Amino acid sequence: MDKERYQYEVSASGRVNLIGEHVDYCGGKVFPAALSLKNYVFVRANGGDRIRLRWTDIPLEVDLEIDKLESYREVKYANYIAGSLYVWREAGHPLVGADMLFDCKVPFGSGLSSSAAIEVSTIAAMCAITNLPLDKPAIALAAQKAEREYAGVNCGIMDQYASACGVAGHAMLLDCATLACEQVPIDLGEYLLVIANCNKPHNLVESKYNERRAETEEALRAFQRVLPVESLAEVTAADFARYGTLLTGKVYDRARHVIEECARVEAAAQAMKEGDLPALGALLNASHASLRDLYEVTGRELDALQEAALSSPDCIGSRMTGAGFGGCTISLVKAAAKEDFIRTLTERYKAKIGYPPSIYEAEISDGITIKKL
């Protein structure tokens, strides 16, 4: 990789969500952190009217015409990039011809949000070569719009905001309705977080993600007949106890998960601040059970991975993280027992599923970084 040819090295992070799953698009609070697993873009202005895309690990070359960015929705690998640049241009920001080399260290299909890292770093790279000040929340919002309106995934703001705005050593208590964000120091004492990938690929467009979104919107409409609420996250536990009978079947289950998960987020942030790791672990377990039984987004592989984690006496909490339908778990594990835990996890998961999980070494990192070459 000939870095000398480029002007800037720009990166944006993948993310892990400690707790608060499938509540971001319901206006709730989430508790993510940016990871040192990043997407890197090496970029330079080329003086032309095309944005030339190359990848370090994909034998593909795509040239995007700046005045035709709306026409690349079906181009694999390039669509998220084209969509991000299209939305950025439509918001009134300048684009220039550029050469971009992509080097993604966030595993695809892992649930650690490689798509957000690619979207955010693409826009940040364009900011670098057009000398635009780095407005991280604005970049996150544009990246989210690209994923929703261009790529077709009706996502919330969490992934892109964490990718852009993360702070090393901190989790973000992010209100997805207002974007109010509190950076909470991560102090796990004698514990650490282990991220494991069940290695079942997932695709959010082809999964039931958008179906879950529609179910929560149906629940919200029902509550709005009797409550002055603008989002499902505004429905309290007392409201749900009183008016939950307005809902039936799966829609009831989906709403119950959202309302209870919002409460778990607040409790988890408080447990982190107080250093109450057993309480945090119990909340992780309760979140996974809700995602399995009420929201139905775990599946055989993620459930087996969580069960394998909890079979270790050194693990006090484990849950799926991300949208589900494949991807990763996070587990709260005694640091001194890390290697034993990983061995137990791997053996038990492989015995049940037939192949091993992948374990990721990652630190809690800053979001966007820009380095002049």
Secondary structure as UniProt FT lines:
FT   HELIX           3..5
FT   STRAND          8..17
FT   TURN            21..22
FT   HELIX           24..26
FT   STRAND          29..30
FT   STRAND          32..45
FT   STRAND          50..55
FT   STRAND          61..65
FT   HELIX           66..71
FT   TURN            73..74
FT   TURN            76..78
FT   HELIX           79..90
FT   TURN            91..92
FT   STRAND          98..104
FT   TURN            108..109
FT   HELIX           114..129
FT   TURN            130..131
FT   HELIX           136..149
FT   HELIX           158..165
FT   TURN            168..169
FT   STRAND          170..175
FT   TURN            176..178
FT   STRAND          181..185
FT   TURN            189..190
FT   STRAND          191..197
FT   TURN            204..206
FT   HELIX           209..224
FT   TURN            225..226
FT   HELIX           232..234
FT   HELIX           237..243
FT   HELIX           244..246
FT   HELIX           249..274
FT   HELIX           277..293
FT   HELIX           300..310
FT   TURN            313..314
FT   STRAND          315..321
FT   STRAND          328..334
FT   HELIX           335..337
FT   HELIX           338..353
FT   STRAND          358..360
FT   STRAND          369..372
//
